[in-house]
Amino acid sequence: MARTREFDTEAVVSRAMELFWTRGYEATSVRDLTAHLGIGQGSLYAAFGDKDGLYRAALEHYRATLAAAALRSLDEGADTRSAIRTMLVERIRIAVDHGGRGCLLVNAACERLPDDRATGRLVRDVLSASQEALTDALRTAAERGELAPRHDPYTLAAFLVTFLNGLLVSSKITPDIRALEPLVDVALTVLD
């Protein structure tokens, strides 16, 4: 008869996310994970299949919690420029406040792609969701006359996502919100 799981899966995934975010995938061994998480190797394998399974669960947790929270500012009814600025600054704050580790998903792309197809799909899904949310916000802004008609919302959204990814990499080099936040204001001049 199978044993009952004796740990909180969500808490384990959250703690694994923190370890992967700090060390990266390659530098985190199964032994590191079991010691950090306080679970046995057999429990890890039973719950997640292997290290890759736990890594994907950690990336999904990051997407569902931190990345999703930053996107919510786009739906909070502020003017579009302010909402986009809030979203970009929030993503920088997450990267900087967590010890200058950058963004877990951007880190995963830099470390694991192009060889890890599952991670590639997840990262592309998150980037697509961000671009789609920004495109919708920018289309609404164009309809309200907040955006010059010369701008294509889809292209602007693609630019903002690309800018954000670069900024998140920069946050590892310069983990200082005061140095990075003014760059957001420069990037937002493309909306003028």
DAPERA-V461213 format. One record per helix or strand. SS is the DSSP state (h for helix, s for strand). FROM is the first residue (numbers start at 1). TO is the last residue. If there is no record, write none. Layout:
BEGIN
SS FROM TO
SS FROM TO
END
This chain:
BEGIN
h 9 23
h 30 37
h 41 48
h 51 75
h 80 97
h 104 112
h 117 143
h 153 173
h 177 191
END
